[in-house]
Amino acid sequence: MSDIVGILERELGGDAIVGPGHERLDDYGRDESPLPEFFPPLCAVLVESTEQAAAVLRICLERKVPVTPRGAGSGMCGGALPIAGGIVLSTERMKRIIEIDPGDLIAVVQPGVVTGVLQAEVEAQGLFYPPDPASLEYCSIGGNAATNAGGPRAFKYGVTREYILGLQVALMGGEVLRCGRRTAKGVTGYDLVAGFVGTEGTFGVITELVVKLLPKPPAAATVLGVFPDVAAAGSAITMLLRDGLRPRVLELADKSSIDHIRGKSRYRFPDNAGAIVLIEVDGEPESMEMMMEKIGVRCDELGAIDVLAATEPAERRAVWEARRLISPSLKEAYRIKVNEDVCVPRGKIVEMLARVDQVSAETQIKTCVFGHAGDGNLHVNLLSHDDPEDPAVRKHMWAAASRIFEHTIALGGTLSGEHGIGLTKRDYVHLEQSEQVLEWQRRWKLMWDPSNLLNPGKKIPARTKPCSE
Ligand SMILES: Cc1cc2nc3c(=O)[nH]c(=O)nc-3n(C[C@H](O)[C@H](O)[C@H](O)COP(=O)(O)OP(=O)(O)OC[C@H]3O[C@@H](n4cnc5c(N)ncnc54)[C@H](O)[C@@H]3O)c2cc1C
């Protein structure tokens, strides 16, 4: 392994390598997960082309060196951390938007393109790329495909998987695979594209993507409903959906969220505010007024304390401000913020919130819940002022996370709605999936990476006992 950095330097040129002693090397051993430790790689390789990515994967297989793909490093569960050492393969220099075709409604992009940049570029041409992770100003489209990222607009428009039509992937050993299509429909062969999306860099390195675009909705409007408690907010959500409303965003935040942004947001929350619902609709301008009216009436009927409606972009940004302030406010206020993104059936949201309160009472760990209520996807934040490096504190936090996962599964939910499994949730997957299901996934992984050198130790727990037991 020792000469790998020199070999990579000779193959790709010194400019592509962030090597030992470089001040930036440590950055590649961290991501946005709540882990206090970092995992420095031997070096990071900043590839600029598919050929370079393939060369790195060829050399790593020849030398039996682990390699971890990385986009922008905004992942929240340690997926991009080189836990087995070895090389980090970064796509941060692959930032080219190769093509935007308004007729075919597609774009062809390199994986390092920042999601928000792609959105702005296509919107300038009257087009729309809906997936909107809250990290869109810095996360990469390759990382979004690798994690099957979601976001608030997923309720109406779906998650990243629905927008990836074709992929070019560099495989372990250096083979390059082009799969998928450029057409709106297509069922030829098995769906390898869907098979790669969401694999968190364990099957191959995505080096080019064909993404589906939509025409940009002509207008959008946003409503903030303030309720006395989550039960009332939950009823409002249920009734709005029963009314046949199809908002593009349906977000919920609990009292703890409100308490953390009081005094920071321009909107002054009423003293008795116990939950907020944020609803965004889009479509033709004429239909907008009717929908806003309907939402306002429903919120009032169900006991809203206040309803704020915004149609102009500046007003809408002000309404969103409250929701967007929650996460940074928590990060600022606490030394530890474990942000889980469990997903429960929509009808179980209010019960899940009650169970989170129960875990908080049992463990004395403060919690704060907000998220994409339309999808049942809740960001359950476990918060502490204690030392994140204290093993006892960490054990206590993860024991609480484990209880949250158990309640999620008991309610028919899933461990992660959008962030992925990576490292931090890997050892909880067995709570949700049978050993048989895990074993088939291990075999699938080994088909693409028989030496288990590509992002090893992520996504699926290692086998601890024979599958038949
Ligand atoms: C403030 C904040 C808000 C967030 N909000 C959301 C949200 O709303 N929705 C959501 O889904 N996520 C969210 N995230 C999590 C994160 O931004 C997403 O998971 C995102 O998709 C990761 O993209 P990235 O480019 O940063 O990938 P990285 O963090 O670099 O990598 C993530 C995983 O993808 C793999 N990977 C990256 N690039 C490639 C590639 N080209 N080929 C193969 N594998 C690759 C890595 O190995 C790793 O397993 C948020 C994160 C933060 C910090």
The ligand as a Gaussian input file, in Angstrom:
#p B3LYP/6-31G(d) Opt

LIG

0 1
 C      -27.364000      21.074000       6.234000
 C      -27.614000      19.798000       5.488000
 C      -28.867000      19.563000       4.972000
 C      -29.136000      18.379000       4.277000
 N      -30.367000      18.193000       3.757000
 C      -30.638000      17.073000       3.067000
 C      -31.927000      16.867000       2.488000
 O      -32.818000      17.712000       2.574000
 N      -32.129000      15.724000       1.820000
 C      -31.160000      14.774000       1.671000
 O      -31.403000      13.748000       1.036000
 N      -29.940000      14.935000       2.214000
 C      -29.647000      16.055000       2.892000
 N      -28.403000      16.233000       3.441000
 C      -27.388000      15.166000       3.318000
 C      -26.462000      15.300000       2.082000
 O      -26.363000      16.637000       1.641000
 C      -26.958000      14.402000       0.941000
 O      -26.855000      13.060000       1.338000
 C      -26.210000      14.589000      -0.379000
 O      -26.857000      13.841000      -1.382000
 C      -24.739000      14.182000      -0.312000
 O      -24.083000      14.695000      -1.460000
 P      -22.506000      14.947000      -1.447000
 O      -22.110000      15.368000      -2.814000
 O      -22.133000      15.875000      -0.363000
 O      -21.995000      13.478000      -1.161000
 P      -20.905000      12.966000      -0.108000
 O      -21.269000      13.354000       1.268000
 O      -19.554000      13.336000      -0.593000
 O      -21.085000      11.395000      -0.270000
 C      -22.270000      10.772000       0.137000
 C      -22.232000       9.302000      -0.302000
 O      -22.270000       9.219000      -1.716000
 C      -21.111000       8.563000      -2.231000
 N      -20.744000       9.290000      -3.450000
 C      -20.561000      10.619000      -3.605000
 N      -20.302000      10.903000      -4.892000
 C      -20.319000       9.729000      -5.564000
 C      -20.115000       9.348000      -6.930000
 N      -19.850000      10.244000      -7.896000
 N      -20.208000       8.043000      -7.257000
 C      -20.485000       7.113000      -6.334000
 N      -20.679000       7.407000      -5.033000
 C      -20.593000       8.699000      -4.654000
 C      -20.087000       8.616000      -1.105000
 O      -19.206000       7.507000      -1.161000
 C      -20.980000       8.573000       0.124000
 O      -21.321000       7.245000       0.432000
 C      -28.106000      17.403000       4.122000
 C      -26.828000      17.660000       4.648000
 C      -26.583000      18.842000       5.316000
 C      -25.214000      19.077000       5.845000

